[in-house]
Amino acid sequence: MKPNKETLIAGLALVVVLGFAVSWFIPAGLRLAPPLVGQSLDGRTLTLEQWRGKPVLVTFWATTCPSCIEEMPHLVALYRELNPKGLEMIGVAMSYDPPEQVRAMVKQRQLPYPVVLDTQARIAREFDNVQLTPTTVLISPDGRIVQYRLGLLDLPKLRETIQGML
């Protein structure tokens, strides 16, 4: 018996839904991070691959996000403390944020880590379609997502996790 069109469509839909469900619920630490390729404000091309072997903290933020602004001094302190030991950090400015506002915020807050403009929302899409800020992703030295957090960070716990990777 030959399957009809509706059966084929239903089967395809089931495969898509199951594929999405599996990728969404894969435990942290098992899922590889997307490549993250972006142009930093100072003109460098950044990729996660260039930092393989180091933990990388990717933080999605916006200039209009009060929680993001509240978190920035803590991220700066974390970066200054742990970057000499091997931590890398990338700020990703959301696509709806005007580039000049982002540049002004980076200068005003003296962010020492690189920031990329995600003007086409490509990076946000690759990281599970980030829509809300702050969203922070910790990537292990072997390139796996070990923490995915929406909202303010538990900085003592994050510091401890990162130190365990250094």
Buried (B, 14 or more C-beta within 10 A) or exposed (E): EEEEEEEEEEEEEEEEEEEEEEEEEEEEEEBEBBEBBBBBBEEEEBEBEEBEEBBBBBBBBBBBBEBBBEBBEBBBEBBEEBBEEBBBBBBBBBBEBEEEEBBEBBEEBEBEBBBBBBBEBBBBBBBBEBEEBBBBBBBBBEBBBBBBBEEEBEEEEBBEBBEEBE
